[in-house]
Amino acid sequence: MSVAGESGGRARQLKAKAQELKEAADRATDPEQRQRLQDKARRLREQGEQESSMQDRGMDPMV
């Protein structure tokens, strides 16, 4: 697999994990736990978007 394909896969994985955490946050009954999960989901989503953007520009985020 190419480096671009690997980083694209990583971006998709990060976004998928972020979605899982968001759903877990939606189910959480403890407000503090919900906030932690939402924050972590947001960070992963942003990281995935950043890596996806870098891939679109032809940059390797692993460098």
Biopython code that builds the backbone (N, CA, C, O; Angstrom):
import numpy as np
from Bio.PDB.StructureBuilder import StructureBuilder

atoms = [
    (1, "MET", "N", (0.847, -1.172, 0.000)),
    (1, "MET", "CA", (0.000, 0.000, 0.000)),
    (1, "MET", "C", (0.892, 1.234, 0.000)),
    (1, "MET", "O", (1.961, 1.229, 0.612)),
    (2, "SER", "N", (0.470, 2.266, -0.667)),
    (2, "SER", "CA", (1.252, 3.486, -0.734)),
    (2, "SER", "C", (1.152, 4.259, 0.576)),
    (2, "SER", "O", (0.272, 4.011, 1.401)),
    (3, "VAL", "N", (2.061, 5.187, 0.743)),
    (3, "VAL", "CA", (2.042, 6.026, 1.939)),
    (3, "VAL", "C", (0.753, 6.834, 1.987)),
    (3, "VAL", "O", (0.151, 6.983, 3.050)),
    (4, "ALA", "N", (0.329, 7.353, 0.845)),
    (4, "ALA", "CA", (-0.917, 8.128, 0.798)),
    (4, "ALA", "C", (-2.098, 7.250, 1.188)),
    (4, "ALA", "O", (-2.993, 7.699, 1.903)),
    (5, "GLY", "N", (-2.108, 6.019, 0.730)),
    (5, "GLY", "CA", (-3.188, 5.101, 1.077)),
    (5, "GLY", "C", (-3.196, 4.765, 2.552)),
    (5, "GLY", "O", (-4.256, 4.648, 3.166)),
    (6, "GLU", "N", (-2.004, 4.611, 3.122)),
    (6, "GLU", "CA", (-1.905, 4.324, 4.553)),
    (6, "GLU", "C", (-2.393, 5.501, 5.379)),
    (6, "GLU", "O", (-3.120, 5.311, 6.354)),
    (7, "SER", "N", (-2.005, 6.713, 5.006)),
    (7, "SER", "CA", (-2.429, 7.884, 5.776)),
    (7, "SER", "C", (-3.917, 8.137, 5.576)),
    (7, "SER", "O", (-4.595, 8.600, 6.492)),
    (8, "GLY", "N", (-4.425, 7.839, 4.396)),
    (8, "GLY", "CA", (-5.859, 7.960, 4.164)),
    (8, "GLY", "C", (-6.629, 6.976, 5.021)),
    (8, "GLY", "O", (-7.698, 7.294, 5.542)),
    (9, "GLY", "N", (-6.081, 5.777, 5.163)),
    (9, "GLY", "CA", (-6.700, 4.783, 6.023)),
    (9, "GLY", "C", (-6.663, 5.219, 7.468)),
    (9, "GLY", "O", (-7.619, 5.006, 8.213)),
    (10, "ARG", "N", (-5.570, 5.824, 7.865)),
    (10, "ARG", "CA", (-5.451, 6.308, 9.242)),
    (10, "ARG", "C", (-6.464, 7.424, 9.504)),
    (10, "ARG", "O", (-7.091, 7.461, 10.563)),
    (11, "ALA", "N", (-6.620, 8.320, 8.552)),
    (11, "ALA", "CA", (-7.593, 9.400, 8.715)),
    (11, "ALA", "C", (-8.998, 8.819, 8.873)),
    (11, "ALA", "O", (-9.776, 9.282, 9.707)),
    (12, "ARG", "N", (-9.315, 7.817, 8.079)),
    (12, "ARG", "CA", (-10.637, 7.175, 8.192)),
    (12, "ARG", "C", (-10.796, 6.492, 9.543)),
    (12, "ARG", "O", (-11.865, 6.546, 10.150)),
    (13, "GLN", "N", (-9.727, 5.847, 10.015)),
    (13, "GLN", "CA", (-9.780, 5.184, 11.322)),
    (13, "GLN", "C", (-10.012, 6.198, 12.437)),
    (13, "GLN", "O", (-10.804, 5.955, 13.347)),
    (14, "LEU", "N", (-9.324, 7.327, 12.366)),
    (14, "LEU", "CA", (-9.486, 8.357, 13.385)),
    (14, "LEU", "C", (-10.919, 8.887, 13.396)),
    (14, "LEU", "O", (-11.513, 9.078, 14.457)),
    (15, "LYS", "N", (-11.461, 9.120, 12.210)),
    (15, "LYS", "CA", (-12.830, 9.620, 12.133)),
    (15, "LYS", "C", (-13.835, 8.590, 12.632)),
    (15, "LYS", "O", (-14.818, 8.943, 13.284)),
    (16, "ALA", "N", (-13.592, 7.320, 12.328)),
    (16, "ALA", "CA", (-14.488, 6.260, 12.797)),
    (16, "ALA", "C", (-14.431, 6.146, 14.316)),
    (16, "ALA", "O", (-15.465, 5.994, 14.966)),
    (17, "LYS", "N", (-13.233, 6.218, 14.882)),
    (17, "LYS", "CA", (-13.091, 6.161, 16.338)),
    (17, "LYS", "C", (-13.757, 7.372, 16.979)),
    (17, "LYS", "O", (-14.389, 7.251, 18.029)),
    (18, "ALA", "N", (-13.620, 8.529, 16.360)),
    (18, "ALA", "CA", (-14.264, 9.737, 16.871)),
    (18, "ALA", "C", (-15.781, 9.560, 16.889)),
    (18, "ALA", "O", (-16.447, 9.982, 17.835)),
    (19, "GLN", "N", (-16.319, 8.944, 15.860)),
    (19, "GLN", "CA", (-17.764, 8.698, 15.809)),
    (19, "GLN", "C", (-18.184, 7.742, 16.921)),
    (19, "GLN", "O", (-19.218, 7.944, 17.558)),
    (20, "GLU", "N", (-17.387, 6.706, 17.156)),
    (20, "GLU", "CA", (-17.688, 5.764, 18.245)),
    (20, "GLU", "C", (-17.699, 6.481, 19.593)),
    (20, "GLU", "O", (-18.581, 6.247, 20.419)),
    (21, "LEU", "N", (-16.720, 7.353, 19.810)),
    (21, "LEU", "CA", (-16.653, 8.085, 21.073)),
    (21, "LEU", "C", (-17.819, 9.052, 21.216)),
    (21, "LEU", "O", (-18.341, 9.236, 22.315)),
    (22, "LYS", "N", (-18.230, 9.667, 20.119)),
    (22, "LYS", "CA", (-19.372, 10.570, 20.160)),
    (22, "LYS", "C", (-20.627, 9.805, 20.560)),
    (22, "LYS", "O", (-21.416, 10.274, 21.380)),
    (23, "GLU", "N", (-20.804, 8.633, 19.980)),
    (23, "GLU", "CA", (-21.964, 7.824, 20.318)),
    (23, "GLU", "C", (-21.918, 7.375, 21.775)),
    (23, "GLU", "O", (-22.944, 7.345, 22.454)),
    (24, "ALA", "N", (-20.725, 7.027, 22.251)),
    (24, "ALA", "CA", (-20.575, 6.649, 23.657)),
    (24, "ALA", "C", (-20.905, 7.844, 24.556)),
    (24, "ALA", "O", (-21.534, 7.684, 25.601)),
    (25, "ALA", "N", (-20.482, 9.027, 24.149)),
    (25, "ALA", "CA", (-20.785, 10.233, 24.923)),
    (25, "ALA", "C", (-22.291, 10.472, 24.967)),
    (25, "ALA", "O", (-22.831, 10.870, 25.999)),
    (26, "ASP", "N", (-22.959, 10.229, 23.855)),
    (26, "ASP", "CA", (-24.414, 10.404, 23.811)),
    (26, "ASP", "C", (-25.118, 9.464, 24.788)),
    (26, "ASP", "O", (-26.180, 9.795, 25.316)),
    (27, "ARG", "N", (-24.529, 8.298, 25.028)),
    (27, "ARG", "CA", (-25.131, 7.314, 25.933)),
    (27, "ARG", "C", (-24.709, 7.506, 27.386)),
    (27, "ARG", "O", (-25.353, 6.984, 28.296)),
    (28, "ALA", "N", (-23.636, 8.251, 27.603)),
    (28, "ALA", "CA", (-23.080, 8.402, 28.955)),
    (28, "ALA", "C", (-24.069, 9.147, 29.852)),
    (28, "ALA", "O", (-24.697, 10.122, 29.440)),
    (29, "THR", "N", (-24.186, 8.667, 31.076)),
    (29, "THR", "CA", (-25.076, 9.319, 32.034)),
    (29, "THR", "C", (-24.329, 10.295, 32.934)),
    (29, "THR", "O", (-24.921, 11.240, 33.456)),
    (30, "ASP", "N", (-23.038, 10.070, 33.115)),
    (30, "ASP", "CA", (-22.234, 10.958, 33.947)),
    (30, "ASP", "C", (-21.790, 12.166, 33.119)),
    (30, "ASP", "O", (-21.124, 11.996, 32.097)),
    (31, "PRO", "N", (-22.145, 13.378, 33.542)),
    (31, "PRO", "CA", (-21.799, 14.576, 32.755)),
    (31, "PRO", "C", (-20.293, 14.740, 32.522)),
    (31, "PRO", "O", (-19.881, 15.172, 31.446)),
    (32, "GLU", "N", (-19.478, 14.404, 33.511)),
    (32, "GLU", "CA", (-18.033, 14.545, 33.338)),
    (32, "GLU", "C", (-17.499, 13.544, 32.318)),
    (32, "GLU", "O", (-16.662, 13.877, 31.479)),
    (33, "GLN", "N", (-17.996, 12.320, 32.404)),
    (33, "GLN", "CA", (-17.575, 11.306, 31.443)),
    (33, "GLN", "C", (-18.031, 11.700, 30.036)),
    (33, "GLN", "O", (-17.278, 11.547, 29.074)),
    (34, "ARG", "N", (-19.248, 12.200, 29.916)),
    (34, "ARG", "CA", (-19.769, 12.638, 28.618)),
    (34, "ARG", "C", (-18.865, 13.716, 28.024)),
    (34, "ARG", "O", (-18.534, 13.677, 26.838)),
    (35, "GLN", "N", (-18.468, 14.680, 28.860)),
    (35, "GLN", "CA", (-17.615, 15.765, 28.378)),
    (35, "GLN", "C", (-16.253, 15.246, 27.943)),
    (35, "GLN", "O", (-15.735, 15.659, 26.906)),
    (36, "ARG", "N", (-15.666, 14.342, 28.729)),
    (36, "ARG", "CA", (-14.359, 13.773, 28.352)),
    (36, "ARG", "C", (-14.455, 13.045, 27.013)),
    (36, "ARG", "O", (-13.593, 13.201, 26.148)),
    (37, "LEU", "N", (-15.509, 12.254, 26.853)),
    (37, "LEU", "CA", (-15.672, 11.519, 25.589)),
    (37, "LEU", "C", (-15.883, 12.471, 24.416)),
    (37, "LEU", "O", (-15.332, 12.259, 23.335)),
    (38, "GLN", "N", (-16.676, 13.515, 24.627)),
    (38, "GLN", "CA", (-16.906, 14.489, 23.564)),
    (38, "GLN", "C", (-15.608, 15.207, 23.192)),
    (38, "GLN", "O", (-15.333, 15.440, 22.015)),
    (39, "ASP", "N", (-14.819, 15.553, 24.203)),
    (39, "ASP", "CA", (-13.543, 16.236, 23.935)),
    (39, "ASP", "C", (-12.588, 15.334, 23.159)),
    (39, "ASP", "O", (-11.944, 15.771, 22.205)),
    (40, "LYS", "N", (-12.503, 14.079, 23.575)),
    (40, "LYS", "CA", (-11.613, 13.143, 22.892)),
    (40, "LYS", "C", (-12.089, 12.908, 21.453)),
    (40, "LYS", "O", (-11.277, 12.839, 20.531)),
    (41, "ALA", "N", (-13.401, 12.786, 21.270)),
    (41, "ALA", "CA", (-13.958, 12.604, 19.920)),
    (41, "ALA", "C", (-13.623, 13.804, 19.040)),
    (41, "ALA", "O", (-13.258, 13.643, 17.876)),
    (42, "ARG", "N", (-13.747, 15.005, 19.598)),
    (42, "ARG", "CA", (-13.449, 16.215, 18.837)),
    (42, "ARG", "C", (-11.979, 16.247, 18.424)),
    (42, "ARG", "O", (-11.656, 16.577, 17.283)),
    (43, "ARG", "N", (-11.086, 15.900, 19.364)),
    (43, "ARG", "CA", (-9.646, 15.898, 19.032)),
    (43, "ARG", "C", (-9.323, 14.878, 17.940)),
    (43, "ARG", "O", (-8.558, 15.169, 17.020)),
    (44, "LEU", "N", (-9.906, 13.686, 18.043)),
    (44, "LEU", "CA", (-9.650, 12.660, 17.025)),
    (44, "LEU", "C", (-10.212, 13.083, 15.664)),
    (44, "LEU", "O", (-9.579, 12.878, 14.628)),
    (45, "ARG", "N", (-11.404, 13.673, 15.684)),
    (45, "ARG", "CA", (-12.015, 14.126, 14.427)),
    (45, "ARG", "C", (-11.135, 15.201, 13.785)),
    (45, "ARG", "O", (-10.896, 15.171, 12.578)),
    (46, "GLU", "N", (-10.654, 16.147, 14.592)),
    (46, "GLU", "CA", (-9.779, 17.203, 14.062)),
    (46, "GLU", "C", (-8.478, 16.624, 13.518)),
    (46, "GLU", "O", (-7.988, 17.050, 12.472)),
    (47, "GLN", "N", (-7.922, 15.650, 14.236)),
    (47, "GLN", "CA", (-6.679, 15.020, 13.775)),
    (47, "GLN", "C", (-6.925, 14.287, 12.452)),
    (47, "GLN", "O", (-6.105, 14.362, 11.537)),
    (48, "GLY", "N", (-8.049, 13.583, 12.356)),
    (48, "GLY", "CA", (-8.385, 12.881, 11.122)),
    (48, "GLY", "C", (-8.573, 13.843, 9.959)),
    (48, "GLY", "O", (-8.135, 13.576, 8.840)),
    (49, "GLU", "N", (-9.232, 14.973, 10.238)),
    (49, "GLU", "CA", (-9.435, 15.969, 9.187)),
    (49, "GLU", "C", (-8.113, 16.587, 8.755)),
    (49, "GLU", "O", (-7.898, 16.852, 7.572)),
    (50, "GLN", "N", (-7.233, 16.815, 9.719)),
    (50, "GLN", "CA", (-5.924, 17.378, 9.402)),
    (50, "GLN", "C", (-5.120, 16.414, 8.532)),
    (50, "GLN", "O", (-4.515, 16.825, 7.542)),
    (51, "GLU", "N", (-5.113, 15.144, 8.899)),
    (51, "GLU", "CA", (-4.363, 14.161, 8.112)),
    (51, "GLU", "C", (-4.974, 14.005, 6.725)),
    (51, "GLU", "O", (-4.257, 13.856, 5.736)),
    (52, "SER", "N", (-6.287, 14.040, 6.658)),
    (52, "SER", "CA", (-6.961, 13.935, 5.367)),
    (52, "SER", "C", (-6.611, 15.135, 4.492)),
    (52, "SER", "O", (-6.364, 14.989, 3.295)),
    (53, "SER", "N", (-6.593, 16.304, 5.089)),
    (53, "SER", "CA", (-6.247, 17.524, 4.363)),
    (53, "SER", "C", (-4.809, 17.473, 3.866)),
    (53, "SER", "O", (-4.517, 17.867, 2.737)),
    (54, "MET", "N", (-3.918, 16.986, 4.717)),
    (54, "MET", "CA", (-2.520, 16.881, 4.327)),
    (54, "MET", "C", (-2.358, 15.885, 3.170)),
    (54, "MET", "O", (-1.565, 16.105, 2.255)),
    (55, "GLN", "N", (-3.105, 14.815, 3.225)),
    (55, "GLN", "CA", (-3.041, 13.820, 2.154)),
    (55, "GLN", "C", (-3.537, 14.423, 0.849)),
    (55, "GLN", "O", (-2.957, 14.190, -0.212)),
    (56, "ASP", "N", (-4.618, 15.203, 0.931)),
    (56, "ASP", "CA", (-5.159, 15.838, -0.261)),
    (56, "ASP", "C", (-4.144, 16.771, -0.911)),
    (56, "ASP", "O", (-4.145, 16.949, -2.129)),
    (57, "ARG", "N", (-3.281, 17.366, -0.094)),
    (57, "ARG", "CA", (-2.253, 18.277, -0.619)),
    (57, "ARG", "C", (-0.983, 17.537, -0.986)),
    (57, "ARG", "O", (-0.016, 18.149, -1.440)),
    (58, "GLY", "N", (-0.973, 16.212, -0.792)),
    (58, "GLY", "CA", (0.188, 15.431, -1.168)),
    (58, "GLY", "C", (1.292, 15.434, -0.134)),
    (58, "GLY", "O", (2.439, 15.117, -0.447)),
    (59, "MET", "N", (0.956, 15.789, 1.097)),
    (59, "MET", "CA", (1.957, 15.812, 2.156)),
    (59, "MET", "C", (1.810, 14.545, 2.995)),
    (59, "MET", "O", (0.713, 14.008, 3.149)),
    (60, "ASP", "N", (2.914, 14.089, 3.522)),
    (60, "ASP", "CA", (2.907, 12.894, 4.375)),
    (60, "ASP", "C", (2.857, 13.337, 5.822)),
    (60, "ASP", "O", (3.824, 13.930, 6.301)),
    (61, "PRO", "N", (1.745, 13.069, 6.560)),
    (61, "PRO", "CA", (1.639, 13.524, 7.944)),
    (61, "PRO", "C", (2.582, 12.794, 8.884)),
    (61, "PRO", "O", (2.753, 13.209, 10.030)),
    (62, "MET", "N", (3.198, 11.712, 8.419)),
    (62, "MET", "CA", (4.095, 10.928, 9.265)),
    (62, "MET", "C", (5.533, 11.445, 9.232)),
    (62, "MET", "O", (6.399, 10.911, 9.924)),
    (63, "VAL", "N", (5.787, 12.471, 8.440)),
    (63, "VAL", "CA", (7.140, 13.003, 8.328)),
    (63, "VAL", "C", (7.372, 14.071, 9.354)),
    (63, "VAL", "O", (8.461, 14.641, 9.416)),
]
sb = StructureBuilder()
sb.init_structure("model")
sb.init_model(0)
sb.init_chain("A")
sb.init_seg("    ")
for serial, (resi, resn, name, xyz) in enumerate(atoms, 1):
    if name == "N":
        sb.init_residue(resn, " ", resi, " ")
    sb.init_atom(name, np.array(xyz, "f"), 0.0, 1.0, " ", f" {name:<3s}", serial, name[0])
structure = sb.get_structure()
